[in-house]
Amino acid sequence: VRSVTRPSSRLSLEGAGWEPQPDELGHFQLLCRRERGWLSWFPTWLRPRAWLAARNEKLVLFTRGLGRFAIPDPTTAQRRLWLEELGRPALTVRAPSRRRHSFLLVGDSGEGDCSQMAVVTPLLNEDRRRRTDFMLILSDVLYPAGDVNEYREKLYEPYRRYPGPIYGIPGNHDWDDGSLHGFMFHFCGVATAPSAAVERAAGSRLWHRSGEARPELEQARRSRESLRGPWPAQPGPYFALDLGPFLVVAIDTGLGRTIDGEQGAWLREISRVPKPKLLLTGRPIYVDGTYAPCAIEDDSGTVDEIVLDPDHGYLAAIGGDIHNYQRYPVSVGGGRRIQYVVSGGGGAFMNGTHGIGNVGRALGGVEEPDFRCYPLRGDSLAFFSEIYDSRLGGFGLLALEPDEAAAALGGRYGIAPTRPEACRTEPSAKTRLRVPVVLALESFFRKTLSFVYYPALDRDTAPFFKSFLRVDVEPDDLRIRCFGATGLLRHETDLPLEDDLRWTPERGWTVSRATLQPRGDSGVEGSVDVYREPGARDATLVVATEDSPGLELLLGVKPGVWRDRRPLGEPIVVERWVEQGYRVTGLASGGEVVAEGMFV
Ligand SMILES: [Fe+2]
């Protein structure tokens, strides 16, 4: 497949980073500390220390319903006590006034190993290409258990070259330190140990509690603080950031993946501010092909009910927790779509996407062709087949080839594979035999032993299939891009663009977009925005490029093979958009291609 300039797993195996040669590997090799000695043979998650440190969530879960032996979840009480200790701060902070704001969203980052480091160089390069104002870590800042003394190696060191402030919202693993002490110390400026009241809120003697911060951690926190400039300090574990024309609302879903009544009341109130909004949440609302609306304690409502209210103006709800990228554009009536996104691929061990079936059949309001994920389902299955194979002796009896895996899953789920090559691939008899075995192993690991063993399937070699988001907001214009981090050197500077979407008040969300890059030295650039009403068959294409007469829009299903040509001008209507399956586009002038791009 000939290149259309930007690499991506949606277009080619090469864009996904499959089968890298040793000399193609990127800078993560220099950043990740490799352990030595016999212990290095054990994945971190298989070590008793990591299990024991992250036990609180399990204690709550496993003792639920055991009457007087039940260990209650102290999150709500502790969260309230922390806010009291902070003097009940105003939870809405205002960004410096600018025309444009940009930020990076990194989900579930802090494992401290190669998969985290694989994201660092691409992230910094994207920031250098066009500066962002801040970075926000979306849930699970630190593994295994938010330890106040591990922030240097898992947060400050990796991102020390990022020049702006870093905000965060805590995930269940940050609460696993016993009281959220680590997060409160490093993100909310609580310089002391938790008060006796916060400690007491967790009643059980089995409860894991964090130690005190060492002096060098206070030092590290201060030097990070000095990079904040005119940006406000983070007021609490949940807060709102007013960017001018948009409001970013960040909630803390705690240990039990719910929010407390007090936070719920705050969320209802802040949601009435008349501005378009983005919700950031630890726990995502649509995930793995299921709907999890997130309960509010002492309240019959859910977080999603607040998001859905048309008066609140939510455009998207982005959650972490699950370590990959998924996007569900949900039609919620009145021609409105809300983007429900999972973005937890910022560093820690990978979670698979291959278990996500046809989302159009499983969920209301979502159409399968509009669903996006990274890694692609076939790549995810191939990735895990290699892991299972190596765990079971490395005889090559289970390993699947990515395009064949995609074709086999496509047949199973009734979906069309994404990569053009995979569409033309017929799974071999061998693949047909292996796929059910791999899926059965998956089900065994995931359903029965997920808490303990699933992270033990961590693989710290390229391709990593990690990702992060870049969000750009201007008045009346919001853009979200998902970049892949494969671990390959060439992808650290030329980042795979795995998703790209844009919202404007007149047209709402795009269903697909292409960025056009110049072919040769033509210098012609631009973009193609694709809009489609929920459920409609035809799409409207809006091309933005310099005004040059005689340009034609090209549409094709694979690079270099054009099936349709349209004169530029009025918005272009393409009939039966989904069935056409266009993946690549370009501009031609006098019969010669002057710019090319691919739809994501
Ligand atoms: Fe996580």
Boltz pocket constraint, residues with backbone or C-beta under 6 A from the ligand:
constraints:
  - pocket:
      binder: B
      contacts: [[A, 108], [A, 139], [A, 140], [A, 171], [A, 173], [A, 320], [A, 321], [A, 322], [A, 323], [A, 344], [A, 348]]
      max_distance: 6.0
